């Protein structure tokens, strides 16, 4: 067993130093000698989790529980692995099992509180995920009859599992009715006035239990706190060497408190010694996990590692640790920094891809395919050329021509707008935009675009003939209501307006009470949306 103890110590040291592969090797060799050692399985589970191998972390945690079912840490390891795998309900069950085995385990209690908060947040974001969904729908006469339809139940399950599809389903009146019942609102407009629902009471602020009074602390912790205060005072004066001395003294007095390691890491961060900063943060995290430290402190240590990489412009590493911090505790500051790093990485990748020579080659291939009538191939080559040279307006104009040929008019418009933005004096940007609008039978906007082209070149035959065609088409058009609706719903702006529950309620109210229009037009945002629906022919004002 001496060899087992030696391998375990070596594994612990490797884990603390961030050498995960070595730690796993040591624990594995030790387990070969002592296959019923629950601590070794627990430690290897922690190593796998740190490596990001959560499946193996889960297997080792389960084995820990099998060997020693009354040990709380095994349940903590298992729940953590399940949480990382996104299996939040299973993680909650594991925490509850652990608490039944070890009711005084504070780490399990805090873990259960955190996972319950995450589950509650997830359910709040998706009303179709509430546990009493069918019971609530059965109890309301508006949805009781719908439940007998199997397709309605399938719809509910789809929205429960994929809430992102809700936006595309809002045109289904059953969805609007269901939301009315689940949210306690009448999204379709009510016949009778109701008393306004009082606002919910403000959510109580999250408070931490008051720290124990200094006189109640053990001697070593009192000495550690005094040393920390001296360190903080030196840190504020930027006397970093003195600050380090006091923080190290605090750690010697109380080696179970990760804060003193975090404070040392902060000093090395300020000194620009980022490798040392990260090393101390990793040690702080290990100490924190072993001693059931507040998850916010763990998150702070991960965020500091992310900030150290950010300072060194190692943005991909920074993103990795910012995400680890956000997984522990979500804060606006870390989220903003992570998004900033992600944008930098994306921009760097775009810049690295730019090559005007290769863009010209792709453009030539696109032109050849276009001339042959192979518009999908031409579009593919133009798209690659745009990636290689995103500031060439003519590439967007060429791809817009492809989209128009393929009847993808909205995409053609988008490319024309970008072409015009890059080169406002390029006439083809306006004529191709006008052609797309004309094909969509939006003749007034098409004429505006042709007119812009004439302002650039008053002799443009394409623009002159385009205006004449639009005037004739507008004068003789006789679209069916179905054509008007189909064309309007192809417009993303119209789609957004028509899937907005508030706008749907306003439109239904206008149908029942035409006088309500004048009230709604006083709101400039609503007035703009209503005008858009009038322009595309979905609303007629008599």
C-alpha positions as a printed NumPy array, in Angstrom:
array([[  0.   ,   0.   ,   0.   ],
       [  3.026,   2.29 ,   0.315],
       [  3.296,   2.358,  -3.49 ],
       [ -0.402,   3.28 ,  -3.722],
       [  0.061,   6.196,  -1.318],
       [  3.109,   7.351,  -3.272],
       [  1.249,   7.26 ,  -6.603],
       [ -1.721,   9.06 ,  -5.057],
       [  0.534,  11.877,  -3.764],
       [  2.217,  12.157,  -7.149],
       [ -1.196,  12.338,  -8.802],
       [ -2.35 ,  15.062,  -6.395],
       [  0.784,  17.118,  -7.079],
       [  0.395,  16.712, -10.839],
       [ -3.268,  17.754, -10.603],
       [ -2.389,  20.844,  -8.561],
       [  0.304,  21.766, -11.102],
       [ -2.179,  21.44 , -13.969],
       [ -0.532,  18.313, -15.433],
       [ -3.783,  16.429, -15.914],
       [ -2.447,  13.59 , -18.092],
       [  0.213,  12.745, -15.512],
       [ -2.349,  12.887, -12.701],
       [ -4.659,  10.449, -14.519],
       [ -1.716,   8.095, -15.148],
       [ -0.73 ,   8.09 , -11.461],
       [ -4.265,   7.466, -10.235],
       [ -4.761,   4.7  , -12.82 ],
       [ -1.571,   2.9  , -11.757],
       [ -2.595,   3.216,  -8.118],
       [ -6.036,   1.771,  -8.895],
       [ -4.408,  -1.204, -10.588],
       [ -2.816,  -1.955,  -7.207],
       [ -5.841,  -1.023,  -5.092],
       [ -9.025,  -1.32 ,  -7.21 ],
       [-11.388,  -0.725,  -4.259],
       [ -9.945,   2.622,  -3.183],
       [-12.84 ,   5.098,  -3.41 ],
       [-10.582,   8.137,  -2.913],
       [ -8.516,   7.221,  -5.986],
       [-11.649,   6.932,  -8.143],
       [-12.838,  10.288,  -6.752],
       [ -9.515,  11.975,  -7.503],
       [ -9.349,  10.542, -11.007],
       [-12.916,  11.738, -11.576],
       [-11.767,  15.241, -10.625],
       [ -8.822,  14.95 , -13.027],
       [-11.045,  13.811, -15.902],
       [-13.447,  16.686, -15.196],
       [-10.598,  19.178, -15.245],
       [ -9.512,  17.699, -18.571],
       [-13.024,  18.139, -19.972],
       [-13.588,  14.367, -20.236],
       [-16.904,  14.412, -18.379],
       [-18.051,  10.93 , -19.463],
       [-15.067,   9.293, -17.754],
       [-15.442,  11.688, -14.822],
       [-19.011,  10.399, -14.439],
       [-17.939,   6.738, -14.636],
       [-15.307,   7.182, -11.901],
       [-17.734,   9.127,  -9.705],
       [-20.296,   6.313, -10.036],
       [-17.629,   3.782,  -9.06 ],
       [-16.755,   5.942,  -6.045],
       [-20.368,   5.75 ,  -4.861],
       [-20.549,   1.983,  -5.45 ],
       [-17.47 ,   1.422,  -3.252],
       [-18.463,   3.929,  -0.538],
       [-22.131,   4.92 ,  -0.813],
       [-22.115,   6.952,   2.435],
       [-19.332,   9.346,   1.316],
       [-20.68 ,  12.738,   0.211],
       [-17.819,  13.648,  -2.095],
       [-18.655,  10.8  ,  -4.472],
       [-22.095,  12.327,  -5.035],
       [-20.547,  15.788,  -5.519],
       [-18.225,  14.392,  -8.188],
       [-21.085,  12.609,  -9.963],
       [-23.399,  15.621,  -9.85 ],
       [-20.663,  17.939, -11.16 ],
       [-20.004,  15.624, -14.119],
       [-23.732,  15.378, -14.893],
       [-24.034,  19.146, -14.72 ],
       [-21.199,  19.597, -17.224],
       [-22.928,  17.076, -19.499],
       [-26.105,  19.171, -19.354],
       [-28.064,  16.505, -17.444],
       [-29.384,  18.926, -14.835],
       [-32.318,  16.82 , -13.58 ],
       [-29.99 ,  13.845, -13.008],
       [-27.533,  16.138, -11.222],
       [-30.321,  17.364,  -8.931],
       [-31.315,  13.77 ,  -8.113],
       [-27.671,  12.935,  -7.326],
       [-27.338,  15.881,  -4.937],
       [-30.539,  14.77 ,  -3.183],
       [-29.228,  11.186,  -2.86 ],
       [-25.965,  12.499,  -1.421],
       [-27.768,  14.645,   1.15 ],
       [-29.794,  11.614,   2.274],
       [-26.506,   9.797,   2.884],
       [-24.706,  12.743,   4.487],
       [-27.28 ,  15.36 ,   5.629],
       [-24.666,  17.749,   7.068],
       [-22.606,  18.019,   3.857],
       [-22.628,  21.736,   3.025],
       [-21.106,  21.257,  -0.443],
       [-23.986,  19.002,  -1.456],
       [-26.542,  21.468,  -0.076],
       [-25.014,  24.365,  -1.997],
       [-24.782,  22.225,  -5.13 ],
       [-28.475,  21.365,  -4.854],
       [-29.394,  25.05 ,  -4.443],
       [-27.345,  26.   ,  -7.514],
       [-28.783,  23.285,  -9.742],
       [-32.336,  24.094,  -8.628],
       [-31.706,  27.735,  -9.523],
       [-30.408,  26.736, -12.972],
       [-33.388,  24.463, -13.577],
       [-35.796,  27.176, -12.496],
       [-34.128,  29.679, -14.81 ],
       [-34.3  ,  27.218, -17.699],
       [-38.003,  26.565, -17.128],
       [-38.805,  30.251, -16.824],
       [-37.274,  30.801, -20.258],
       [-39.541,  28.129, -21.798],
       [-43.156,  28.102, -20.557],
       [-43.693,  24.769, -22.355],
       [-41.142,  23.129, -20.026],
       [-43.186,  23.651, -16.85 ],
       [-43.758,  20.333, -15.01 ],
       [-47.552,  20.731, -14.733],
       [-47.985,  21.685, -18.415],
       [-50.772,  19.231, -19.304],
       [-52.538,  19.713, -15.969],
       [-52.684,  23.469, -16.565],
       [-53.923,  23.093, -20.143],
       [-56.542,  20.518, -19.067],
       [-57.865,  22.961, -16.476],
       [-58.601,  25.747, -18.98 ],
       [-61.568,  25.486, -21.365],
       [-59.607,  27.24 , -24.135],
       [-57.092,  24.366, -24.393],
       [-58.969,  21.381, -22.916],
       [-60.523,  20.421, -26.257],
       [-57.199,  20.809, -28.099],
       [-55.589,  18.077, -25.979],
       [-57.673,  15.426, -27.727],
       [-55.804,  16.193, -30.973],
       [-52.567,  14.115, -31.243],
       [-50.988,  16.74 , -33.523],
       [-51.457,  19.344, -30.765],
       [-49.684,  17.124, -28.24 ],
       [-46.849,  16.608, -30.75 ],
       [-46.621,  20.387, -31.125],
       [-46.362,  20.822, -27.351],
       [-43.552,  18.265, -27.133],
       [-41.674,  19.946, -29.981],
       [-41.844,  23.326, -28.209],
       [-40.918,  21.722, -24.892],
       [-37.764,  20.188, -26.388],
       [-36.902,  22.941, -28.896],
       [-38.053,  26.323, -27.524],
       [-36.088,  28.054, -30.305],
       [-38.88 ,  27.017, -32.723],
       [-41.443,  29.139, -30.88 ],
       [-40.872,  32.17 , -33.132],
       [-41.749,  30.164, -36.252],
       [-44.91 ,  28.739, -34.656],
       [-46.561,  31.956, -33.483],
       [-48.772,  32.095, -36.568],
       [-50.461,  28.918, -35.356],
       [-53.507,  30.163, -33.355],
       [-53.204,  27.114, -31.073],
       [-49.762,  28.348, -29.944],
       [-51.082,  31.827, -29.144],
       [-53.978,  30.327, -27.195],
       [-51.617,  28.009, -25.3  ],
       [-49.297,  30.885, -24.411],
       [-52.306,  32.851, -23.155],
       [-53.146,  30.002, -20.756],
       [-49.559,  29.28 , -19.635],
       [-48.585,  32.922, -19.093],
       [-51.899,  33.989, -17.608],
       [-52.397,  36.595, -20.367],
       [-54.897,  37.116, -23.157],
       [-52.596,  37.602, -26.135],
       [-55.495,  37.524, -28.601],
       [-57.277,  40.553, -27.141],
       [-60.126,  40.208, -24.64 ],
       [-63.769,  41.079, -25.12 ],
       [-64.118,  42.533, -21.62 ],
       [-61.813,  44.705, -19.625],
       [-59.993,  43.074, -16.777],
       [-58.406,  44.392, -13.66 ],
       [-54.696,  44.951, -14.29 ],
       [-52.551,  42.212, -12.815],
       [-50.491,  43.594,  -9.935],
       [-46.748,  43.386, -10.537],
       [-44.983,  40.497,  -8.796],
       [-43.227,  41.377,  -5.567],
       [-39.569,  42.303,  -6.1  ],
       [-37.202,  39.363,  -5.935],
       [-35.305,  39.478,  -2.654],
       [-31.651,  40.233,  -3.11 ],
       [-29.305,  37.326,  -2.721],
       [-27.652,  37.713,   0.639],
       [-24.726,  35.901,   2.067],
       [-24.76 ,  34.664,   5.65 ],
       [-22.853,  37.07 ,   7.866],
       [-19.217,  36.058,   8.355],
       [-18.365,  34.692,  11.78 ],
       [-17.053,  37.236,  14.234],
       [-13.286,  37.3  ,  14.534],
       [-13.38 ,  36.292,  18.191],
       [-15.319,  33.139,  17.216],
       [-12.649,  32.026,  14.737],
       [ -9.845,  29.579,  15.542],
       [ -6.444,  31.139,  16.256],
       [ -4.961,  30.184,  12.872],
       [ -7.821,  31.803,  10.94 ],
       [ -7.58 ,  35.008,  12.984],
       [ -3.871,  35.228,  12.233],
       [ -4.542,  34.528,   8.556],
       [ -7.109,  37.34 ,   8.343],
       [ -4.734,  39.825,   9.963],
       [ -1.994,  38.878,   7.517],
       [ -4.464,  39.256,   4.634],
       [ -5.461,  42.761,   5.787],
       [ -1.8  ,  43.782,   5.854],
       [ -1.413,  42.287,   2.38 ],
       [ -4.424,  44.221,   1.079],
       [ -3.042,  47.473,   2.456],
       [  0.316,  46.86 ,   0.736],
       [ -1.442,  45.832,  -2.501],
       [ -3.378,  49.12 ,  -2.609],
       [ -0.057,  50.97 ,  -2.269],
       [  1.356,  48.789,  -5.102],
       [  3.958,  47.469,  -2.691],
       [  3.671,  44.046,  -4.289],
       [  6.59 ,  42.306,  -2.593],
       [  5.24 ,  43.175,   0.852],
       [  1.732,  42.144,  -0.211],
       [  3.023,  38.743,  -1.387],
       [  4.835,  38.23 ,   1.894],
       [  1.641,  38.819,   3.904],
       [ -0.572,  36.706,   1.609],
       [  1.899,  33.808,   1.847],
       [  1.863,  34.178,   5.629],
       [ -1.95 ,  34.056,   5.566],
       [ -1.857,  30.898,   3.437],
       [  0.562,  29.261,   5.872],
       [ -1.828,  29.982,   8.745],
       [ -4.936,  28.787,   6.854],
       [ -4.059,  26.534,   3.886],
       [ -7.745,  25.594,   3.348],
       [ -8.744,  29.114,   2.229],
       [ -8.328,  29.658,  -1.522],
       [ -8.672,  33.44 ,  -1.14 ],
       [ -5.051,  33.841,  -0.071],
       [ -3.837,  32.037,  -3.189],
       [ -6.18 ,  34.171,  -5.314],
       [ -4.749,  37.292,  -3.715],
       [ -1.223,  36.177,  -4.584],
       [ -2.38 ,  35.537,  -8.153],
       [ -3.766,  39.09 ,  -8.305],
       [ -0.345,  40.455,  -7.34 ],
       [  1.41 ,  38.486, -10.067],
       [ -1.251,  39.656, -12.531],
       [ -0.432,  43.272, -11.699],
       [  3.289,  42.518, -12.046],
       [  2.673,  41.052, -15.505],
       [  3.901,  37.59 , -14.451],
       [  0.959,  35.816, -16.036],
       [  2.288,  32.237, -15.945],
       [  2.745,  32.478, -12.188],
       [ -0.675,  34.127, -11.862],
       [ -2.32 ,  31.221, -13.685],
       [ -0.436,  28.621, -11.671],
       [ -1.688,  30.148,  -8.41 ],
       [ -5.259,  30.449,  -9.745],
       [ -5.279,  26.737, -10.633],
       [ -4.036,  25.868,  -7.14 ],
       [ -6.659,  28.169,  -5.631],
       [ -9.404,  26.393,  -7.594],
       [ -8.208,  22.981,  -6.4  ],
       [ -8.086,  24.17 ,  -2.78 ],
       [-11.516,  25.757,  -3.179],
       [-13.102,  22.599,  -4.557],
       [-11.53 ,  20.417,  -1.892],
       [-12.844,  22.718,   0.845],
       [-16.295,  23.457,  -0.602],
       [-15.567,  27.094,  -1.33 ],
       [-18.285,  29.401,  -2.661],
       [-18.673,  28.836,  -6.425],
       [-18.339,  32.597,  -6.95 ],
       [-14.755,  32.444,  -5.709],
       [-14.046,  29.578,  -8.126],
       [-15.538,  31.659, -10.941],
       [-13.378,  34.634,  -9.995],
       [-10.221,  32.541, -10.211],
       [-11.186,  31.216, -13.643],
       [-11.964,  34.775, -14.785],
       [ -8.516,  35.948, -13.645],
       [ -6.897,  33.197, -15.74 ],
       [ -9.016,  34.361, -18.684],
       [ -7.965,  37.975, -18.13 ],
       [ -4.295,  36.971, -18.   ],
       [ -4.584,  35.287, -21.399],
       [ -6.519,  38.299, -22.704],
       [ -3.68 ,  40.591, -21.619],
       [ -1.265,  38.417, -23.591],
       [ -3.603,  38.507, -26.61 ],
       [ -4.09 ,  34.723, -26.388],
       [ -7.783,  35.141, -27.014],
       [ -8.787,  31.511, -27.644],
       [ -7.338,  30.469, -24.275],
       [ -9.038,  33.492, -22.692],
       [-12.425,  32.396, -24.104],
       [-11.945,  28.887, -22.703],
       [-11.43 ,  30.158, -19.146],
       [-14.064,  32.89 , -19.365],
       [-16.558,  30.149, -20.256],
       [-15.393,  28.072, -17.286],
       [-15.959,  31.099, -15.066],
       [-19.444,  31.645, -16.52 ],
       [-20.279,  27.972, -15.943],
       [-19.571,  28.487, -12.228],
       [-21.232,  31.89 , -11.834],
       [-22.567,  34.176, -14.557],
       [-21.601,  37.841, -14.25 ],
       [-22.11 ,  40.642, -16.825],
       [-18.446,  41.678, -16.635],
       [-17.048,  38.252, -17.527],
       [-19.723,  37.677, -20.189],
       [-18.843,  41.001, -21.836],
       [-15.118,  40.191, -21.777],
       [-15.785,  36.743, -23.26 ],
       [-17.886,  38.221, -26.07 ],
       [-15.156,  40.782, -26.713],
       [-12.542,  38.019, -27.015],
       [-14.832,  35.985, -29.308],
       [-15.281,  38.991, -31.595],
       [-11.531,  39.562, -31.768],
       [-10.93 ,  35.896, -32.667],
       [-13.632,  36.021, -35.339],
       [-12.196,  39.226, -36.815],
       [ -8.676,  37.783, -36.763],
       [ -9.838,  34.672, -38.599],
       [-11.565,  36.819, -41.223],
       [ -8.464,  38.983, -41.699],
       [ -6.201,  35.95 , -41.947],
       [ -8.421,  34.572, -44.716],
       [ -8.305,  37.696, -46.88 ],
       [ -6.362,  37.231, -50.14 ],
       [ -7.293,  39.533, -53.078],
       [ -5.438,  37.34 , -55.6  ],
       [ -7.442,  34.247, -54.679],
       [-10.59 ,  36.415, -54.627],
       [ -9.93 ,  37.398, -58.254],
       [ -9.548,  33.732, -59.22 ],
       [-12.885,  32.872, -57.578],
       [-14.553,  35.875, -59.235],
       [-13.352,  34.693, -62.662],
       [-14.732,  31.207, -61.988],
       [-18.006,  32.78 , -60.864],
       [-18.253,  34.867, -64.049],
       [-17.682,  31.758, -66.188],
       [-20.374,  29.797, -64.345],
       [-22.808,  32.749, -64.575],
       [-22.34 ,  32.986, -68.339],
       [-23.118,  29.256, -68.626],
       [-26.31 ,  29.728, -66.613],
       [-24.969,  27.681, -63.671],
       [-26.116,  30.189, -61.072],
       [-25.659,  28.015, -57.928],
       [-22.008,  27.378, -58.88 ],
       [-21.514,  31.059, -59.679],
       [-22.969,  32.039, -56.304],
       [-20.608,  29.602, -54.561],
       [-17.555,  31.127, -56.247],
       [-18.691,  34.701, -55.577],
       [-19.279,  33.834, -51.898],
       [-15.753,  32.466, -51.592],
       [-14.405,  35.566, -53.35 ],
       [-16.244,  37.785, -50.833],
       [-14.612,  35.922, -47.94 ],
       [-11.241,  36.483, -49.578],
       [-11.915,  40.165, -50.303],
       [-14.927,  41.472, -48.334],
       [-14.4  ,  45.116, -49.39 ],
       [-14.928,  44.578, -53.128],
       [-18.368,  46.02 , -53.92 ],
       [-18.516,  44.374, -57.359],
       [-18.431,  40.903, -55.795],
       [-21.608,  41.662, -53.834],
       [-23.2  ,  43.047, -56.99 ],
       [-22.334,  39.883, -58.923],
       [-23.688,  37.61 , -56.205],
       [-26.868,  39.725, -56.072],
       [-27.355,  38.995, -59.781],
       [-27.104,  35.256, -58.999],
       [-29.624,  35.52 , -56.179],
       [-32.043,  37.376, -58.472],
       [-31.722,  34.636, -61.106],
       [-32.437,  32.057, -58.387],
       [-35.471,  34.09 , -57.147],
       [-33.797,  34.692, -53.766],
       [-34.77 ,  38.342, -53.839],
       [-34.268,  39.152, -50.145],
       [-30.695,  37.869, -50.319],
       [-30.172,  39.856, -53.512],
       [-31.371,  43.021, -51.749],
       [-29.023,  42.408, -48.84 ],
       [-26.042,  42.092, -51.194],
       [-27.088,  45.209, -53.12 ],
       [-27.256,  47.216, -49.891],
       [-23.738,  46.075, -48.984],
       [-22.518,  46.896, -52.486],
       [-23.962,  50.422, -52.199],
       [-22.445,  50.869, -48.744],
       [-18.988,  49.92 , -50.019],
       [-19.194,  51.936, -53.25 ],
       [-22.074,  54.462, -53.284],
       [-21.217,  55.654, -56.81 ],
       [-21.425,  52.157, -58.386],
       [-24.551,  52.288, -60.547],
       [-25.056,  48.516, -60.79 ],
       [-25.667,  48.378, -57.052],
       [-28.829,  50.473, -57.582],
       [-30.036,  48.861, -60.811],
       [-29.698,  45.354, -59.384],
       [-31.457,  46.441, -56.204],
       [-34.255,  47.88 , -58.334],
       [-34.478,  44.68 , -60.382],
       [-34.896,  42.592, -57.226],
       [-37.597,  44.94 , -55.906],
       [-39.344,  44.898, -59.271],
       [-39.363,  41.103, -59.259],
       [-40.929,  41.255, -55.787],
       [-43.584,  43.627, -57.258],
       [-42.564,  46.384, -54.86 ],
       [-42.754,  48.876, -57.694],
       [-42.601,  52.122, -55.702],
       [-39.326,  51.148, -54.02 ],
       [-37.984,  49.796, -57.306],
       [-38.633,  53.17 , -58.976],
       [-36.793,  54.921, -56.129],
       [-33.764,  52.704, -56.739],
       [-33.881,  53.258, -60.506],
       [-34.112,  57.007, -59.838],
       [-30.93 ,  56.806, -57.711],
       [-29.212,  55.119, -60.655],
       [-30.34 ,  57.942, -62.976],
       [-28.887,  60.501, -60.577],
       [-25.523,  58.793, -61.051],
       [-25.931,  58.404, -64.826],
       [-28.761,  60.286, -66.495],
       [-28.219,  58.337, -69.731],
       [-28.727,  54.901, -68.155],
       [-31.087,  53.038, -70.469],
       [-31.546,  50.24 , -67.904],
       [-32.773,  52.67 , -65.254],
       [-35.037,  54.615, -67.63 ],
       [-36.703,  51.475, -68.986],
       [-36.991,  50.1  , -65.445],
       [-38.949,  53.136, -64.275],
       [-41.28 ,  52.892, -67.276],
       [-41.925,  49.19 , -66.615],
       [-42.662,  49.812, -62.941],
       [-45.097,  52.618, -63.745],
       [-46.968,  50.402, -66.201],
       [-47.013,  47.429, -63.837],
       [-48.231,  49.544, -60.929],
       [-51.034,  51.011, -63.022],
       [-52.252,  47.633, -64.293],
       [-51.591,  45.367, -61.322],
       [-54.481,  43.237, -60.104],
       [-53.011,  40.909, -57.489],
       [-55.143,  38.368, -55.67 ],
       [-55.198,  38.571, -51.855],
       [-53.222,  35.31 , -51.775],
       [-50.472,  36.805, -53.969],
       [-50.298,  39.906, -51.787],
       [-50.023,  37.849, -48.613],
       [-47.435,  35.447, -50.068],
       [-45.256,  38.295, -51.333],
       [-45.555,  40.254, -48.094],
       [-44.679,  37.279, -45.877],
       [-41.459,  36.778, -47.854],
       [-40.26 ,  40.08 , -46.373],
       [-38.305,  39.47 , -43.088],
       [-39.524,  42.789, -41.689],
       [-43.144,  41.773, -42.253],
       [-42.461,  38.335, -40.746],
       [-41.092,  39.988, -37.613],
       [-44.11 ,  42.279, -37.312],
       [-46.605,  39.463, -37.811],
       [-44.941,  37.162, -35.257],
       [-44.857,  39.877, -32.587],
       [-47.607,  38.949, -30.06 ],
       [-48.169,  42.614, -29.159],
       [-48.677,  43.596, -32.809],
       [-51.02 ,  40.663, -33.392],
       [-53.109,  41.837, -30.456],
       [-53.169,  45.4  , -31.856],
       [-54.226,  44.17 , -35.312],
       [-57.032,  42.072, -33.858],
       [-58.172,  45.054, -31.815],
       [-58.169,  47.214, -34.974],
       [-60.382,  44.622, -36.716],
       [-62.932,  44.766, -33.914],
       [-62.656,  48.514, -33.35 ],
       [-61.384,  50.546, -36.354],
       [-61.375,  53.675, -34.196],
       [-58.487,  52.171, -32.19 ],
       [-56.173,  52.83 , -35.174],
       [-55.906,  56.541, -34.383],
       [-54.791,  55.757, -30.815],
       [-52.14 ,  53.289, -31.963],
       [-50.785,  55.684, -34.594],
       [-49.782,  58.064, -31.802],
       [-46.997,  55.616, -30.933],
       [-44.283,  56.229, -33.603],
       [-42.91 ,  52.666, -33.377],
       [-46.333,  51.073, -33.886],
       [-47.192,  53.631, -36.563],
       [-44.076,  52.675, -38.518],
       [-44.985,  48.982, -38.381],
       [-48.576,  49.643, -39.44 ],
       [-47.345,  51.778, -42.352],
       [-45.11 ,  48.9  , -43.464],
       [-48.126,  46.558, -43.519],
       [-50.071,  49.161, -45.522],
       [-47.203,  49.501, -48.02 ],
       [-47.068,  45.759, -48.71 ],
       [-50.853,  45.558, -49.076],
       [-51.666,  43.51 , -45.961],
       [-53.715,  46.36 , -44.492],
       [-56.117,  48.572, -46.397],
       [-57.304,  51.837, -44.832],
       [-60.757,  52.856, -46.032]])
